[in-house]
Amino acid sequence: MSQLNIHVTPGFEKDLSKYMKLKHIQTKSEAIRVAIKEGILHASAQTKPVDFSDWVGLGLKVPMNKKTKFSSDDDLWG
């Protein structure tokens, strides 16, 4: 396993400590590994393309309301 040395700000140190308490993690190195894994999972979940192809023509399948209150679109604004 390779080693990584980093310098952190006091704010980062405080946030890391909170994260460790929330996740019940004992070491800083494990907390950073877990946080990076979670970050990757979160980022990859948001980049999946959304497929709306099943929605094409869906509005045309809904039955039309035969008993409308207005005979035309012009009556809506009159």
N, CA, C and O atoms as a GROMACS GRO file, in nm:
protein
  312
    1MET      N    1   0.085  -0.117   0.000
    1MET     CA    2   0.000   0.000   0.000
    1MET      C    3   0.090   0.123   0.000
    1MET      O    4   0.185   0.131   0.078
    2SER      N    5   0.060   0.219  -0.086
    2SER     CA    6   0.140   0.340  -0.092
    2SER      C    7   0.096   0.438   0.017
    2SER      O    8  -0.013   0.427   0.073
    3GLN      N    9   0.183   0.532   0.045
    3GLN     CA   10   0.158   0.629   0.150
    3GLN      C   11   0.139   0.766   0.088
    3GLN      O   12   0.205   0.801  -0.010
    4LEU      N   13   0.049   0.844   0.147
    4LEU     CA   14   0.021   0.979   0.100
    4LEU      C   15   0.031   1.073   0.220
    4LEU      O   16  -0.035   1.052   0.322
    5ASN      N   17   0.113   1.175   0.208
    5ASN     CA   18   0.127   1.274   0.314
    5ASN      C   19   0.061   1.403   0.267
    5ASN      O   20   0.086   1.450   0.157
    6ILE      N   21  -0.025   1.459   0.353
    6ILE     CA   22  -0.092   1.584   0.317
    6ILE      C   23  -0.086   1.682   0.433
    6ILE      O   24  -0.078   1.643   0.550
    7HIS      N   25  -0.091   1.809   0.399
    7HIS     CA   26  -0.102   1.914   0.499
    7HIS      C   27  -0.246   1.964   0.495
    7HIS      O   28  -0.298   1.992   0.387
    8VAL      N   29  -0.310   1.974   0.611
    8VAL     CA   30  -0.450   2.013   0.615
    8VAL      C   31  -0.467   2.139   0.698
    8VAL      O   32  -0.386   2.170   0.785
    9THR      N   33  -0.574   2.210   0.669
    9THR     CA   34  -0.606   2.330   0.745
    9THR      C   35  -0.675   2.292   0.876
    9THR      O   36  -0.726   2.180   0.888
   10PRO      N   37  -0.677   2.381   0.970
   10PRO     CA   38  -0.750   2.352   1.095
   10PRO      C   39  -0.898   2.324   1.070
   10PRO      O   40  -0.959   2.242   1.139
   11GLY      N   41  -0.957   2.393   0.973
   11GLY     CA   42  -1.097   2.369   0.940
   11GLY      C   43  -1.120   2.228   0.888
   11GLY      O   44  -1.219   2.163   0.923
   12PHE      N   45  -1.029   2.182   0.802
   12PHE     CA   46  -1.040   2.046   0.750
   12PHE      C   47  -1.026   1.946   0.863
   12PHE      O   48  -1.100   1.847   0.869
   13GLU      N   49  -0.932   1.971   0.951
   13GLU     CA   50  -0.910   1.882   1.066
   13GLU      C   51  -1.037   1.872   1.152
   13GLU      O   52  -1.072   1.763   1.198
   14LYS      N   53  -1.104   1.984   1.172
   14LYS     CA   54  -1.227   1.986   1.251
   14LYS      C   55  -1.338   1.908   1.180
   14LYS      O   56  -1.409   1.830   1.242
   15ASP      N   57  -1.352   1.930   1.049
   15ASP     CA   58  -1.454   1.859   0.971
   15ASP      C   59  -1.425   1.709   0.969
   15ASP      O   60  -1.517   1.628   0.979
   16LEU      N   61  -1.299   1.673   0.956
   16LEU     CA   62  -1.261   1.531   0.955
   16LEU      C   63  -1.295   1.467   1.089
   16LEU      O   64  -1.341   1.353   1.093
   17SER      N   65  -1.272   1.539   1.196
   17SER     CA   66  -1.304   1.487   1.329
   17SER      C   67  -1.455   1.463   1.344
   17SER      O   68  -1.497   1.362   1.400
   18LYS      N   69  -1.536   1.558   1.293
   18LYS     CA   70  -1.682   1.539   1.296
   18LYS      C   71  -1.723   1.418   1.214
   18LYS      O   72  -1.808   1.339   1.257
   19TYR      N   73  -1.663   1.404   1.097
   19TYR     CA   74  -1.695   1.292   1.008
   19TYR      C   75  -1.660   1.160   1.077
   19TYR      O   76  -1.737   1.063   1.070
   20MET      N   77  -1.545   1.156   1.143
   20MET     CA   78  -1.504   1.034   1.212
   20MET      C   79  -1.604   0.996   1.322
   20MET      O   80  -1.634   0.879   1.342
   21LYS      N   81  -1.654   1.096   1.393
   21LYS     CA   82  -1.751   1.069   1.499
   21LYS      C   83  -1.883   1.019   1.440
   21LYS      O   84  -1.944   0.926   1.493
   22LEU      N   85  -1.927   1.083   1.330
   22LEU     CA   86  -2.053   1.043   1.267
   22LEU      C   87  -2.048   0.899   1.214
   22LEU      O   88  -2.146   0.825   1.224
   23LYS      N   89  -1.934   0.862   1.158
   23LYS     CA   90  -1.918   0.729   1.097
   23LYS      C   91  -1.857   0.626   1.190
   23LYS      O   92  -1.841   0.510   1.152
   24HIS      N   93  -1.824   0.668   1.311
   24HIS     CA   94  -1.761   0.579   1.410
   24HIS      C   95  -1.632   0.518   1.354
   24HIS      O   96  -1.610   0.397   1.360
   25ILE      N   97  -1.547   0.604   1.300
   25ILE     CA   98  -1.419   0.563   1.244
   25ILE      C   99  -1.309   0.606   1.339
   25ILE      O  100  -1.310   0.718   1.390
   26GLN      N  101  -1.214   0.517   1.363
   26GLN     CA  102  -1.110   0.542   1.463
   26GLN      C  103  -0.989   0.619   1.409
   26GLN      O  104  -0.928   0.696   1.482
   27THR      N  105  -0.952   0.598   1.282
   27THR     CA  106  -0.831   0.661   1.230
   27THR      C  107  -0.863   0.761   1.119
   27THR      O  108  -0.962   0.747   1.046
   28LYS      N  109  -0.776   0.861   1.107
   28LYS     CA  110  -0.794   0.963   1.005
   28LYS      C  111  -0.778   0.905   0.865
   28LYS      O  112  -0.851   0.941   0.773
   29SER      N  113  -0.682   0.815   0.850
   29SER     CA  114  -0.659   0.758   0.718
   29SER      C  115  -0.780   0.678   0.670
   29SER      O  116  -0.817   0.684   0.552
   30GLU      N  117  -0.842   0.603   0.761
   30GLU     CA  118  -0.962   0.527   0.722
   30GLU      C  119  -1.077   0.621   0.690
   30GLU      O  120  -1.154   0.597   0.597
   31ALA      N  121  -1.089   0.727   0.768
   31ALA     CA  122  -1.196   0.824   0.743
   31ALA      C  123  -1.181   0.888   0.604
   31ALA      O  124  -1.280   0.906   0.533
   32ILE      N  125  -1.059   0.921   0.567
   32ILE     CA  126  -1.036   0.981   0.435
   32ILE      C  127  -1.065   0.880   0.326
   32ILE      O  128  -1.123   0.916   0.223
   33ARG      N  129  -1.026   0.753   0.344
   33ARG     CA  130  -1.055   0.648   0.244
   33ARG      C  131  -1.206   0.633   0.225
   33ARG      O  132  -1.255   0.624   0.112
   34VAL      N  133  -1.280   0.629   0.336
   34VAL     CA  134  -1.426   0.612   0.330
   34VAL      C  135  -1.490   0.734   0.263
   34VAL      O  136  -1.579   0.719   0.180
   35ALA      N  137  -1.445   0.852   0.300
   35ALA     CA  138  -1.502   0.974   0.242
   35ALA      C  139  -1.479   0.980   0.092
   35ALA      O  140  -1.568   1.021   0.017
   36ILE      N  141  -1.361   0.940   0.047
   36ILE     CA  142  -1.333   0.942  -0.097
   36ILE      C  143  -1.420   0.839  -0.169
   36ILE      O  144  -1.473   0.867  -0.276
   37LYS      N  145  -1.434   0.721  -0.112
   37LYS     CA  146  -1.521   0.619  -0.174
   37LYS      C  147  -1.665   0.669  -0.185
   37LYS      O  148  -1.729   0.652  -0.289
   38GLU      N  149  -1.716   0.731  -0.078
   38GLU     CA  150  -1.851   0.785  -0.080
   38GLU      C  151  -1.865   0.897  -0.183
   38GLU      O  152  -1.966   0.907  -0.253
   39GLY      N  153  -1.763   0.981  -0.192
   39GLY     CA  154  -1.764   1.089  -0.290
   39GLY      C  155  -1.768   1.038  -0.432
   39GLY      O  156  -1.838   1.092  -0.517
   40ILE      N  157  -1.692   0.933  -0.460
   40ILE     CA  158  -1.691   0.873  -0.594
   40ILE      C  159  -1.827   0.812  -0.625
   40ILE      O  160  -1.878   0.829  -0.735
   41LEU      N  161  -1.884   0.741  -0.530
   41LEU     CA  162  -2.017   0.681  -0.552
   41LEU      C  163  -2.122   0.789  -0.577
   41LEU      O  164  -2.206   0.774  -0.665
   42HIS      N  165  -2.116   0.895  -0.502
   42HIS     CA  166  -2.212   1.005  -0.517
   42HIS      C  167  -2.195   1.073  -0.653
   42HIS      O  168  -2.293   1.102  -0.721
   43ALA      N  169  -2.072   1.098  -0.690
   43ALA     CA  170  -2.045   1.166  -0.818
   43ALA      C  171  -2.084   1.078  -0.936
   43ALA      O  172  -2.138   1.128  -1.035
   44SER      N  173  -2.056   0.950  -0.928
   44SER     CA  174  -2.088   0.862  -1.040
   44SER      C  175  -2.239   0.839  -1.051
   44SER      O  176  -2.289   0.816  -1.161
   45ALA      N  177  -2.311   0.846  -0.941
   45ALA     CA  178  -2.456   0.829  -0.945
   45ALA      C  179  -2.522   0.949  -1.012
   45ALA      O  180  -2.626   0.934  -1.076
   46GLN      N  181  -2.463   1.067  -1.000
   46GLN     CA  182  -2.521   1.188  -1.058
   46GLN      C  183  -2.487   1.204  -1.205
   46GLN      O  184  -2.549   1.286  -1.273
   47THR      N  185  -2.391   1.130  -1.256
   47THR     CA  186  -2.351   1.148  -1.394
   47THR      C  187  -2.414   1.046  -1.488
   47THR      O  188  -2.386   1.047  -1.608
   48LYS      N  189  -2.499   0.959  -1.435
   48LYS     CA  190  -2.565   0.861  -1.522
   48LYS      C  191  -2.666   0.933  -1.611
   48LYS      O  192  -2.742   1.017  -1.563
   49PRO      N  193  -2.666   0.901  -1.739
   49PRO     CA  194  -2.763   0.967  -1.827
   49PRO      C  195  -2.906   0.924  -1.795
   49PRO      O  196  -2.933   0.810  -1.758
   50VAL      N  197  -2.995   1.018  -1.809
   50VAL     CA  198  -3.137   0.992  -1.783
   50VAL      C  199  -3.203   0.958  -1.915
   50VAL      O  200  -3.186   1.030  -2.014
   51ASP      N  201  -3.278   0.849  -1.917
   51ASP     CA  202  -3.343   0.804  -2.039
   51ASP      C  203  -3.493   0.831  -2.030
   51ASP      O  204  -3.564   0.767  -1.953
   52PHE      N  205  -3.540   0.927  -2.109
   52PHE     CA  206  -3.682   0.961  -2.113
   52PHE      C  207  -3.751   0.903  -2.235
   52PHE      O  208  -3.863   0.944  -2.267
   53SER      N  209  -3.689   0.809  -2.304
   53SER     CA  210  -3.746   0.758  -2.428
   53SER      C  211  -3.881   0.687  -2.405
   53SER      O  212  -3.965   0.683  -2.495
   54ASP      N  213  -3.902   0.632  -2.286
   54ASP     CA  214  -4.030   0.567  -2.257
   54ASP      C  215  -4.143   0.669  -2.247
   54ASP      O  216  -4.260   0.632  -2.258
   55TRP      N  217  -4.110   0.796  -2.227
   55TRP     CA  218  -4.212   0.900  -2.212
   55TRP      C  219  -4.264   0.950  -2.345
   55TRP      O  220  -4.368   1.015  -2.350
   56VAL      N  221  -4.193   0.922  -2.455
   56VAL     CA  222  -4.232   0.975  -2.585
   56VAL      C  223  -4.371   0.923  -2.621
   56VAL      O  224  -4.394   0.802  -2.622
   57GLY      N  225  -4.462   1.014  -2.650
   57GLY     CA  226  -4.599   0.978  -2.689
   57GLY      C  227  -4.689   0.941  -2.573
   57GLY      O  228  -4.804   0.905  -2.595
   58LEU      N  229  -4.640   0.948  -2.451
   58LEU     CA  230  -4.719   0.909  -2.334
   58LEU      C  231  -4.843   0.995  -2.319
   58LEU      O  232  -4.949   0.944  -2.283
   59GLY      N  233  -4.832   1.125  -2.347
   59GLY     CA  234  -4.947   1.215  -2.335
   59GLY      C  235  -5.057   1.181  -2.434
   59GLY      O  236  -5.174   1.208  -2.407
   60LEU      N  237  -5.023   1.123  -2.546
   60LEU     CA  238  -5.124   1.088  -2.646
   60LEU      C  239  -5.204   0.965  -2.606
   60LEU      O  240  -5.311   0.940  -2.663
   61LYS      N  241  -5.156   0.888  -2.511
   61LYS     CA  242  -5.225   0.766  -2.467
   61LYS      C  243  -5.334   0.796  -2.364
   61LYS      O  244  -5.418   0.710  -2.336
   62VAL      N  245  -5.334   0.917  -2.309
   62VAL     CA  246  -5.434   0.955  -2.209
   62VAL      C  247  -5.564   0.987  -2.281
   62VAL      O  248  -5.563   1.061  -2.380
   63PRO      N  249  -5.677   0.934  -2.235
   63PRO     CA  250  -5.804   0.963  -2.302
   63PRO      C  251  -5.840   1.111  -2.294
   63PRO      O  252  -5.816   1.176  -2.193
   64MET      N  253  -5.895   1.161  -2.401
   64MET     CA  254  -5.935   1.302  -2.407
   64MET      C  255  -6.063   1.322  -2.325
   64MET      O  256  -6.148   1.234  -2.321
   65ASN      N  257  -6.075   1.437  -2.262
   65ASN     CA  258  -6.193   1.472  -2.185
   65ASN      C  259  -6.298   1.524  -2.282
   65ASN      O  260  -6.281   1.631  -2.341
   66LYS      N  261  -6.405   1.452  -2.298
   66LYS     CA  262  -6.509   1.490  -2.394
   66LYS      C  263  -6.601   1.599  -2.339
   66LYS      O  264  -6.664   1.671  -2.416
   67LYS      N  265  -6.610   1.612  -2.206
   67LYS     CA  266  -6.699   1.711  -2.145
   67LYS      C  267  -6.616   1.831  -2.097
   67LYS      O  268  -6.600   1.850  -1.976
   68THR      N  269  -6.565   1.909  -2.189
   68THR     CA  270  -6.485   2.025  -2.152
   68THR      C  271  -6.574   2.144  -2.118
   68THR      O  272  -6.688   2.150  -2.164
   69LYS      N  273  -6.524   2.236  -2.038
   69LYS     CA  274  -6.599   2.356  -2.001
   69LYS      C  275  -6.593   2.461  -2.111
   69LYS      O  276  -6.677   2.551  -2.116
   70PHE      N  277  -6.493   2.450  -2.198
   70PHE     CA  278  -6.474   2.550  -2.303
   70PHE      C  279  -6.476   2.482  -2.439
   70PHE      O  280  -6.422   2.373  -2.456
   71SER      N  281  -6.541   2.548  -2.534
   71SER     CA  282  -6.552   2.487  -2.666
   71SER      C  283  -6.425   2.506  -2.750
   71SER      O  284  -6.400   2.430  -2.843
   72SER      N  285  -6.344   2.608  -2.716
   72SER     CA  286  -6.219   2.630  -2.788
   72SER      C  287  -6.120   2.700  -2.695
   72SER      O  288  -6.155   2.743  -2.585
   73ASP      N  289  -5.996   2.709  -2.741
   73ASP     CA  290  -5.894   2.778  -2.662
   73ASP      C  291  -5.927   2.925  -2.645
   73ASP      O  292  -5.890   2.985  -2.545
   74ASP      N  293  -5.996   2.985  -2.743
   74ASP     CA  294  -6.032   3.125  -2.735
   74ASP      C  295  -6.126   3.154  -2.620
   74ASP      O  296  -6.122   3.262  -2.561
   75ASP      N  297  -6.212   3.057  -2.587
   75ASP     CA  298  -6.306   3.074  -2.476
   75ASP      C  299  -6.234   3.079  -2.340
   75ASP      O  300  -6.289   3.133  -2.243
   76LEU      N  301  -6.114   3.024  -2.333
   76LEU     CA  302  -6.039   3.028  -2.208
   76LEU      C  303  -6.002   3.170  -2.169
   76LEU      O  304  -5.994   3.201  -2.050
   77TRP      N  305  -5.981   3.256  -2.267
   77TRP     CA  306  -5.930   3.390  -2.241
   77TRP      C  307  -6.036   3.497  -2.258
   77TRP      O  308  -6.006   3.616  -2.244
   78GLY      N  309  -6.158   3.460  -2.289
   78GLY     CA  310  -6.264   3.556  -2.316
   78GLY      C  311  -6.340   3.603  -2.196
   78GLY      O  312  -6.431   3.685  -2.210
   0.00000   0.00000   0.00000
